[in-house]
């Protein structure tokens, strides 16, 4: 059991993505009946709650309160910059929580801000792999791939929920959010 918990925490970005999808399935299974828009709504809402709010709040806690350990996991030297990364993560977390039941514009902002942060981090991971041979799990492991793909998933869910991926005939019946 310890190994499973360690794996889940060391790969928290993937863990929270999976938990968000699981929460969406549970919400759909337990929720009241509704139109077809409730499916993409559930997946987008729980993506925002888990992959933005929970993930970035976890990142805040780790970088601010466990900075030395987090730096070792990433393959960095500990530095005061860790706190800055942590507080930026707290800002993204707050926006993710507000976007859970927020407007379309709030939700897009809650996806785009972290997306550019994560894509920049992925670029930094590549740079560290190439120039410093940094293949630490927190630099070149699951986190590297989730830094790239989690924002793409969020943008896909947003497009699905807000009509871009629905057939043109059904868009007029969609509930505006």
C-alpha positions as CSV (number, residue, x, y, z in Angstrom):
1,X,0.0,0.0,0.0
2,X,2.9,2.4,0.8
3,X,4.2,1.9,-2.8
4,X,0.8,2.8,-4.3
5,X,0.5,5.9,-2.2
6,X,4.1,6.9,-3.0
7,X,3.4,6.3,-6.7
8,X,0.2,8.4,-6.6
9,X,1.9,11.3,-4.8
10,X,5.0,11.3,-6.9
11,X,2.8,11.4,-10.0
12,X,0.2,13.7,-8.6
13,X,-0.6,15.4,-11.9
14,X,-1.7,12.1,-13.4
15,X,-3.4,11.0,-10.1
16,X,-5.6,14.1,-9.9
17,X,-6.5,13.9,-13.6
18,X,-7.7,10.3,-13.1
19,X,-9.5,11.3,-9.9
20,X,-11.2,14.1,-11.8
21,X,-12.5,11.8,-14.4
22,X,-13.6,9.3,-11.7
23,X,-15.5,12.2,-9.9
24,X,-17.2,13.1,-13.2
25,X,-18.4,9.5,-13.7
26,X,-19.7,9.4,-10.1
27,X,-21.4,12.8,-10.5
28,X,-23.1,11.6,-13.7
29,X,-24.1,8.3,-12.2
30,X,-25.6,9.9,-9.1
31,X,-26.8,13.1,-10.7
32,X,-30.3,14.0,-11.8
33,X,-31.3,13.6,-15.4
34,X,-30.5,16.3,-17.8
35,X,-29.7,17.0,-21.4
36,X,-26.7,15.9,-23.3
37,X,-24.7,18.9,-22.1
38,X,-24.4,17.4,-18.6
39,X,-21.7,14.9,-19.7
40,X,-19.2,17.4,-21.1
41,X,-20.1,19.8,-18.2
42,X,-19.3,17.1,-15.6
43,X,-15.9,16.3,-17.2
44,X,-14.9,20.0,-17.6
45,X,-16.0,20.9,-14.1
46,X,-14.2,18.1,-12.4
47,X,-11.1,18.6,-14.6
48,X,-11.0,22.2,-13.2
49,X,-11.6,21.0,-9.7
50,X,-8.9,18.3,-9.7
51,X,-6.4,19.1,-12.4
52,X,-6.3,22.8,-11.7
53,X,-7.5,23.4,-8.1
54,X,-6.2,20.3,-6.3
55,X,-3.1,19.9,-8.5
56,X,-1.9,23.4,-8.1
57,X,-2.8,23.6,-4.4
58,X,-0.7,20.4,-3.9
59,X,2.1,22.1,-5.9
60,X,1.8,25.2,-3.7
61,X,2.1,23.1,-0.5
62,X,5.0,21.1,-1.8
63,X,7.0,24.1,-3.1
64,X,6.3,26.4,-0.1
65,X,6.4,24.0,2.8
66,X,8.5,21.1,1.5
67,X,10.8,23.0,-0.8
68,X,14.0,21.1,-0.2
69,X,12.4,17.7,-0.8
70,X,10.6,19.0,-3.9
71,X,13.8,20.4,-5.3
72,X,15.5,17.1,-4.9
73,X,12.7,15.3,-6.6
74,X,12.9,17.7,-9.6
75,X,16.7,17.5,-9.6
76,X,17.1,21.2,-8.6
77,X,19.1,22.9,-5.9
78,X,16.8,24.4,-3.2
79,X,16.2,28.1,-3.7
80,X,14.0,30.9,-2.5
81,X,12.4,30.7,-6.0
82,X,10.6,27.6,-4.9
83,X,8.3,29.8,-2.8
84,X,7.5,32.0,-5.8
85,X,6.6,28.9,-7.9
86,X,4.4,27.8,-4.9
87,X,2.6,31.1,-4.6
88,X,2.0,31.2,-8.4
89,X,0.5,27.8,-8.1
90,X,-1.7,29.0,-5.3
91,X,-3.1,31.7,-7.6
92,X,-3.8,29.1,-10.3
93,X,-5.5,26.9,-7.6
94,X,-7.8,29.7,-6.5
95,X,-8.8,30.4,-10.1
96,X,-9.4,26.7,-10.7
97,X,-11.7,26.5,-7.7
98,X,-13.7,29.6,-8.8
99,X,-14.0,28.1,-12.3
100,X,-15.4,24.8,-11.1
101,X,-18.9,26.3,-11.4
102,X,-17.9,29.5,-13.1
103,X,-18.6,31.2,-16.5
104,X,-17.2,30.1,-19.8
105,X,-14.7,33.0,-19.7
106,X,-13.6,32.1,-16.2
107,X,-13.1,28.5,-17.2
108,X,-11.1,29.4,-20.3
109,X,-8.8,31.6,-18.2
110,X,-8.5,28.8,-15.6
111,X,-7.2,26.5,-18.3
112,X,-5.1,29.0,-20.3
113,X,-3.0,30.5,-17.5
114,X,-1.9,27.1,-16.1
115,X,-1.4,25.8,-19.7
116,X,1.3,28.4,-20.5
117,X,2.9,27.8,-17.1
118,X,2.9,24.0,-17.7
119,X,4.2,24.3,-21.3
120,X,6.9,26.7,-20.1
121,X,7.8,24.1,-17.4
122,X,7.9,21.4,-20.0
123,X,10.3,23.5,-22.1
124,X,12.4,23.9,-18.9
125,X,12.4,20.2,-18.4
126,X,13.7,19.6,-21.9
127,X,16.4,22.2,-21.4
128,X,17.5,20.5,-18.2
129,X,17.5,17.1,-19.7
130,X,19.6,18.3,-22.7
131,X,22.0,20.7,-20.9
132,X,22.3,19.2,-17.4
133,X,21.4,15.5,-18.0
134,X,18.6,16.0,-15.4
135,X,16.5,12.9,-15.7
136,X,15.1,13.0,-12.2
137,X,11.5,11.7,-11.9
138,X,10.2,15.2,-11.1
139,X,11.9,16.5,-14.3
140,X,11.7,13.8,-16.9
141,X,9.0,11.4,-15.5
142,X,5.3,11.5,-15.7
143,X,5.3,15.2,-14.7
144,X,7.0,16.1,-18.0
145,X,4.2,14.4,-20.1
146,X,1.4,15.8,-18.0
147,X,2.8,19.3,-18.3
148,X,2.3,18.9,-22.0
149,X,-0.9,16.9,-22.3
150,X,-3.0,18.0,-19.3
151,X,-3.6,21.5,-20.7
152,X,-4.5,19.9,-24.1
153,X,-7.0,17.7,-22.3
154,X,-8.5,20.8,-20.6
155,X,-8.8,22.7,-23.9
156,X,-10.4,19.7,-25.5
157,X,-12.9,19.4,-22.6
158,X,-13.6,23.2,-22.9
159,X,-14.3,22.9,-26.6
160,X,-16.5,19.8,-26.0
161,X,-18.5,21.6,-23.3
162,X,-18.9,24.9,-25.2
163,X,-19.9,23.5,-28.5
164,X,-16.8,23.5,-30.7
165,X,-16.8,19.7,-30.8
166,X,-20.6,19.1,-31.1
167,X,-22.3,18.7,-34.4
168,X,-23.6,22.0,-35.8
169,X,-27.2,20.9,-35.6
170,X,-27.1,20.4,-31.8
171,X,-25.2,23.6,-30.9
172,X,-28.4,25.7,-31.0
173,X,-29.9,23.5,-28.3
174,X,-26.9,23.8,-25.9
175,X,-27.3,25.6,-22.7
176,X,-25.1,28.7,-22.5
177,X,-22.7,28.7,-19.6
